[in-house]
Amino acid sequence: MNRRTFLGGVAGSAVVGGLLNWQTEWGVQRPQTSLVDDGPSVALEPVVTGLEQPVAFESIPGRTGNYVADKLGRIYVYDGEGLRDEPLLDARDKLMELVSWEQGLLGLELHPDFADTRRYYVRYSAPRRPGTPADYDHTFVLSEFTATEDLLGTVPGSERTILEIPQYGRNHNAGAIEFGPDGYLYVAVGDGNNGGGDGGIGHANDWYLLNRGGNGQNLTSNLLGSILRIDVDGGGDEPYAVPSDNPLVGRDGLDEQYAWGFRNPYRMSFDGDDLYVGDVGEDKYEEINLVRRGGNYGWNVREGTRCFSNRLSMAALAKVTGGEQTYPVCPTTTPMGEPLIDPVVCYPHSRDGETFGSAVIAGYRYRGTDVPELDGKYVFGDVLGSLFVATPTDDEEMWPMETVRATTTDGEPFRSPVLSFGRDADGELYVLASTFEAGSGTVYRIRPSAE
């Protein structure tokens, strides 16, 4: 198979076993969420303004300044005082027509030896390329570019396509890309849905009878619903190589996959060897996962820690339960006995009768020095404009989380939708936000509260 193009389809793994045979091994469903308390206060200092929808932030090695990727197609250079007139990259002509807020330039990552190689990687939504069916919406593209010697621009014609994946739907496109401490590139891929439930055209069959298929639980038909791990330095004549210790090498399944069972892993980050992935939920729960090699994180069997259902699954359940319309039990493993791993952080869309969340925006463990109250905590947010911190624990309990009271440096409450987070070379954190009005995109640095 051509490693650069993977076609998602409806063919896939057969349903294994029968629903009733599994029920004695299933646990009673008890959805759990993180304990939530009031947390610290911080100030948000505007650092870069005048953007549209900032989604990625990278420090420029060896010099003052940062790169800021805007979802509408440009990667800007911030020189410490303002944005340079010329961007690092203008990729607007490479993008499909933007018809969904989950498409565009979605990811930016610098090579670990960027100062020497000048190579960087961009994940974007392109018009349909050869190999993408006519009834699919667009092509997922991961490309490598080479910066100019001054690191302020891009060498013309340097784009090298690393990976293409046909995408049927307009949403659940994820977009995060991160180099791990092992030097391999990790690529977040959503389930590619164009609606709800991870089913329908463009979605493979899987083992879970009640939801009638889903890319997150199928390891053989496509790369959707997974975190990929590839070697962009060792491919030789190929765009990349597959690390020999990837979990599916030598087993059934596509070798690029490192972990699976994801819906829309929009943002992720490393802290040492730990990989944190935020998976955007369907309609009730949001989650942060601590991802391990070969882990199955549950979608579309589970959303957060609850058993997920849709209309098709409810009809199927009614046939075997005599009309019962709720899940009496919920699987904790696949039919092969592989566990479905719970998130370390989970919060609901509604809490105490009030709207609490909508789409999780994964962040970083705080390793800076400016805000001691955040030391070691995991900082993340929600697209509704909320900021949170979670405190990691050494036991198997879900991590408690706290709401963060954030004000801008002029004392006004922070209310902008959060799109992403950034981290600089000193471990300080940044919030990337936009109200979606022209020029409203802003990068804020997290500072101590003046209170």
C-alpha positions in Angstrom: 0.0 0.0 0.0 1.2 3.5 -0.8 2.1 4.9 2.6 1.1 8.4 1.6 -2.5 7.8 0.8 -5.1 5.9 2.8 -8.7 5.5 1.8 -11.3 5.1 4.5 -14.2 2.9 3.6 -17.1 0.9 5.0 -15.3 -2.5 4.7 -13.5 -3.6 7.8 -13.3 -5.9 10.8 -16.3 -8.2 11.2 -18.3 -8.0 14.4 -16.8 -10.5 16.8 -19.0 -12.5 19.1 -22.5 -11.6 20.3 -23.8 -8.8 22.4 -25.3 -11.2 25.0 -22.0 -13.2 25.3 -20.2 -10.0 26.5 -22.7 -8.8 29.1 -21.4 -10.9 31.9 -18.0 -9.2 31.4 -19.4 -5.7 31.3 -19.5 -3.4 34.2 -22.6 -1.4 35.3 -22.3 2.1 33.7 -21.4 4.8 36.2 -20.2 7.8 34.3 -17.6 9.7 36.4 -16.2 13.2 36.0 -13.4 15.1 37.6 -14.1 17.0 40.9 -14.3 20.7 40.1 -13.4 23.5 42.5 -12.6 27.2 42.3 -8.9 27.7 41.4 -6.3 30.3 41.0 -6.5 33.7 39.4 -4.3 34.8 36.5 -3.8 37.8 34.3 -3.6 37.4 30.5 -1.2 39.8 28.8 -1.8 40.4 25.1 1.4 39.7 23.2 0.4 39.3 19.6 -2.8 41.0 18.2 -4.4 41.5 14.9 -4.6 37.8 14.0 -7.7 35.9 12.8 -7.8 32.4 14.4 -4.4 31.5 15.9 -4.0 27.8 16.4 -0.3 27.1 17.0 2.7 28.9 18.6 6.4 28.0 18.4 9.5 29.7 19.8 12.2 30.4 17.2 15.3 28.5 18.4 18.3 30.7 19.1 16.6 34.0 18.7 14.0 36.3 20.1 10.6 35.7 18.6 7.9 33.2 17.8 6.0 31.7 15.0 2.2 31.9 15.2 0.1 29.8 12.8 -3.3 31.2 11.8 -6.0 28.7 10.7 -6.8 30.8 7.7 -3.5 29.9 6.1 -0.5 32.0 7.2 2.3 31.4 9.7 3.4 34.8 11.1 6.7 35.8 12.6 6.6 37.7 15.8 10.0 39.4 16.4 9.4 40.4 20.0 7.8 43.8 19.2 5.2 43.0 16.5 4.4 40.9 13.5 6.7 41.1 10.5 5.1 42.1 7.3 6.3 38.9 5.5 5.0 35.7 7.0 7.1 32.5 7.4 4.6 30.8 5.1 1.6 31.9 3.2 -0.3 28.7 2.4 -3.7 30.2 1.6 -3.6 28.9 -2.0 -3.0 25.4 -0.7 -6.2 25.2 1.3 -9.6 24.1 0.3 -12.4 26.7 0.4 -13.1 27.2 4.1 -16.6 25.9 4.7 -16.1 24.7 8.2 -14.3 26.1 11.3 -12.6 22.7 11.7 -10.7 23.0 8.4 -7.8 25.1 7.4 -4.2 25.3 8.6 -4.5 23.2 11.7 -1.0 22.3 13.0 2.6 23.5 13.0 5.7 21.8 14.5 9.4 22.5 14.2 11.9 19.7 13.6 13.8 19.0 16.9 17.0 20.2 15.1 15.3 23.1 13.4 18.2 25.5 14.0 20.3 23.2 11.8 17.8 21.5 9.4 15.5 24.4 9.1 12.7 21.9 8.5 9.2 22.4 9.9 5.9 20.6 9.4 2.4 21.8 8.7 -0.9 20.0 8.8 -3.6 21.5 6.5 -6.9 20.8 4.7 -6.4 20.7 0.9 -8.9 20.3 -1.9 -9.4 16.7 -3.0 -6.1 15.2 -4.3 -5.7 12.2 -6.5 -6.8 9.2 -4.6 -9.5 11.0 -2.7 -13.0 10.0 -3.9 -15.2 12.6 -5.6 -17.8 12.3 -2.9 -15.3 13.0 -0.1 -14.9 16.5 1.2 -11.1 17.2 1.1 -7.7 15.7 1.7 -5.8 15.7 5.0 -2.2 16.8 4.2 0.9 16.7 6.3 3.8 18.5 4.6 7.4 19.4 5.4 8.8 22.8 4.5 12.3 24.3 4.7 12.9 27.8 6.2 15.3 30.2 4.7 18.7 30.6 6.4 17.5 33.6 8.4 14.5 31.6 9.6 12.2 34.4 8.6 10.8 32.9 5.4 10.4 29.6 3.5 12.5 28.3 0.6 10.3 28.5 -2.5 9.3 25.0 -3.8 10.5 23.3 -0.6 7.2 21.6 0.3 7.5 17.8 0.5 4.2 15.9 1.2 4.6 13.4 4.0 1.1 12.0 4.3 -2.3 12.3 2.7 -5.6 11.0 4.1 -8.9 11.3 2.3 -11.4 12.9 4.5 -15.1 12.3 3.9 -16.4 14.9 6.4 -15.9 18.5 7.2 -15.4 18.1 10.9 -13.5 16.0 13.4 -10.3 16.8 11.6 -8.1 17.2 14.7 -4.8 18.8 13.4 -2.2 18.6 16.2 1.3 17.5 15.4 4.1 17.1 18.0 7.6 15.7 18.1 8.1 13.4 21.0 11.2 13.0 23.1 12.0 10.0 21.0 12.4 12.2 17.9 9.3 10.7 16.1 6.5 12.8 14.9 3.1 12.2 16.5 0.1 13.1 14.3 -3.5 13.5 15.7 -6.2 12.3 13.3 -9.9 12.6 14.0 -12.6 10.1 13.1 -13.5 12.2 10.0 -17.1 12.4 10.7 -19.6 14.6 8.9 -22.2 14.4 11.6 -22.6 12.5 14.9 -21.7 9.1 16.2 -18.7 8.1 14.0 -20.8 6.2 11.4 -22.1 6.3 7.9 -20.3 6.9 4.6 -16.5 7.0 5.0 -16.6 5.0 8.2 -15.4 1.4 8.7 -17.2 -1.4 10.4 -15.9 -2.3 13.8 -16.5 -4.8 16.7 -19.1 -2.7 18.6 -22.5 -3.9 17.5 -24.5 -1.2 19.2 -23.0 1.7 17.3 -22.8 0.0 13.9 -19.2 0.8 13.1 -16.7 3.5 13.7 -13.2 4.5 12.6 -11.9 4.9 16.2 -12.3 1.2 16.8 -11.2 -0.1 13.4 -7.4 -0.6 13.0 -7.2 -2.1 9.5 -9.3 0.1 7.1 -7.9 3.6 7.6 -5.9 5.8 9.9 -8.8 7.9 11.2 -9.6 8.2 14.9 -5.9 7.6 15.9 -2.7 9.1 17.1 0.0 8.2 14.5 3.7 7.9 15.1 6.1 8.2 12.2 9.8 8.7 11.6 10.3 11.6 9.2 14.1 11.3 9.2 14.4 7.6 8.4 12.3 7.1 5.3 15.0 7.1 2.7 13.2 7.3 -0.6 9.8 7.2 1.2 8.3 10.3 2.9 8.7 8.5 6.3 9.4 5.3 8.0 7.4 3.4 10.7 9.2 3.0 14.0 9.8 -0.7 14.6 8.3 -0.6 18.1 4.9 0.9 17.0 2.3 -1.3 18.6 0.8 -2.8 15.4 4.0 -3.7 13.6 3.7 -7.4 13.0 0.0 -7.5 13.9 -3.2 -6.9 12.1 -3.7 -3.1 11.7 -2.0 -0.2 10.0 1.5 0.2 11.4 1.5 4.0 11.7 -1.0 3.9 14.5 0.3 4.5 18.0 -3.0 4.8 20.0 -6.6 4.8 18.9 -10.2 5.2 20.0 -10.4 9.0 19.5 -13.2 11.2 18.2 -11.5 14.6 17.6 -8.1 14.9 19.2 -7.7 18.5 18.3 -4.7 19.5 20.5 -2.0 17.5 22.3 1.3 18.1 24.0 4.3 16.3 25.6 5.6 16.7 29.1 8.7 14.6 29.2 7.6 11.1 28.1 4.0 11.8 28.9 1.6 12.6 26.0 -1.6 14.5 26.8 -4.4 14.5 24.3 -7.6 16.4 24.5 -10.5 14.6 22.8 -13.5 16.7 21.9 -16.8 15.0 23.0 -20.0 14.5 21.2 -22.8 16.0 23.3 -22.2 15.4 27.0 -18.5 15.1 28.1 -15.1 16.4 27.3 -11.9 14.6 28.2 -8.1 14.7 28.5 -6.2 11.5 28.0 -2.8 10.4 29.2 -1.8 8.4 26.1 0.3 5.3 26.1 1.6 3.1 23.3 -1.1 0.8 22.0 -3.9 2.3 24.2 -7.5 2.2 23.2 -9.3 5.4 24.5 -12.8 4.3 23.9 -14.6 6.2 21.1 -17.2 5.5 19.9 -18.0 2.9 22.6 -17.5 5.6 25.2 -17.7 9.4 25.5 -15.7 10.3 28.5 -16.6 7.5 30.9 -20.2 6.9 29.8 -21.4 4.4 27.3 -22.1 6.3 24.1 -25.3 5.8 22.1 -27.0 7.0 19.0 -30.3 6.2 17.3 -29.0 3.1 15.5 -27.5 1.7 18.6 -30.6 2.3 20.7 -32.7 0.4 18.1 -30.2 -2.5 18.1 -30.3 -2.5 21.9 -34.1 -2.6 22.0 -34.0 -5.8 19.9 -31.9 -7.7 22.5 -33.4 -6.2 25.6 -37.1 -6.4 24.8 -37.5 -2.7 24.3 -35.2 -1.3 27.0 -34.1 2.2 25.8 -31.1 2.7 28.1 -27.7 1.0 28.5 -27.9 -1.3 31.5 -24.2 -2.1 31.1 -21.2 -0.7 29.3 -18.2 -2.6 27.9 -14.8 -2.0 29.6 -12.8 -4.1 27.1 -12.8 -5.0 23.4 -13.9 -8.6 22.6 -10.2 -9.5 22.6 -9.9 -8.3 26.2 -8.0 -5.1 25.5 -9.1 -2.4 28.0 -10.9 0.8 27.0 -8.8 3.4 28.9 -10.6 6.1 30.9 -9.5 9.7 30.6 -7.5 11.4 33.4 -9.8 14.5 33.2 -13.4 14.5 32.3 -16.0 17.3 32.6 -19.6 17.7 31.5 -21.2 20.1 29.1 -23.8 20.9 31.8 -23.1 21.3 35.5 -25.6 22.3 38.2 -28.1 23.2 35.5 -25.7 25.7 33.8 -23.6 25.3 30.6 -20.1 24.4 31.6 -18.3 23.1 28.5 -18.6 22.6 24.8 -15.2 21.5 23.3 -12.0 20.8 25.2 -8.8 22.6 24.2 -5.8 20.6 25.5 -2.9 22.6 26.9 0.4 21.9 28.8 1.8 21.0 32.2 3.1 24.3 33.5 6.9 24.3 33.9 7.6 28.0 34.0 8.4 30.3 36.9 6.1 33.3 36.4 3.0 31.8 38.1 4.0 29.6 41.0 0.3 28.7 41.7 0.3 26.7 38.5 3.5 24.8 39.1 3.2 21.2 37.8 -0.5 21.6 37.0 -2.0 20.7 33.7 -3.4 23.9 32.1 -6.2 23.6 29.5 -9.4 25.2 28.4 -12.7 25.1 26.6 -13.8 26.9 23.4 -16.5 28.6 25.4 -13.7 30.8 26.9 -13.0 28.9 30.1 -9.6 28.1 31.5 -8.9 25.2 33.8 -6.1 23.5 35.7 -6.0 19.8 36.7 -3.8 18.3 39.4 -2.1 15.0 38.4 -2.4 12.2 40.9 -0.4 9.0 41.3 -3.4 6.8 41.8 -6.0 5.6 39.4 -8.6 8.3 40.4 -9.6 10.9 37.9 -7.6 14.1 38.4 -9.4 16.9 40.2 -9.8 20.1 38.2 -10.2 23.8 39.1 -11.7 26.7 37.2 -9.2 29.6 36.6 -10.4 33.1 37.0 -8.7 35.0 34.2 -8.7 38.8 33.6 -6.9 40.7 30.9 -4.2 43.1 32.0 -6.7 46.0 31.9 -8.7 44.2 34.5 -11.5 43.1 32.3 -12.8 39.4 32.6 -11.4 37.2 29.8 -14.3 36.0 27.6 -12.8 35.1 24.2 -13.2 31.5 22.8 -10.0 29.6 23.4 -8.5 28.0 20.2 -5.2 26.7 21.4 -2.3 27.0 23.9 1.4 27.7 23.3 4.6 27.2 25.4 7.9 29.1 25.0 11.4 27.9 25.6 11.2 29.0 29.2 8.1 26.9 29.9 5.8 29.9 30.1 2.3 29.4 28.7 0.2 31.3 26.2 -3.5 31.3 25.4 -4.5 31.6 21.7 -8.0 33.1 21.4 -10.4 34.8 18.9 -13.9 36.1 18.9 -14.0 35.2 15.1 -14.4 38.8 14.2 -11.8 40.2 11.7 -8.5 40.9 13.4 -9.7 39.7 16.8 -7.2 36.8 17.1 -4.8 37.3 20.1 -2.0 35.5 21.8 -2.0 36.1 25.5 0.8 35.3 27.9 -0.3 33.9 31.3 0.9 36.1 34.1 0.4 36.3 37.9 -2.9 38.0 38.9 -2.7 41.5 40.1 -5.2 40.7 42.8 
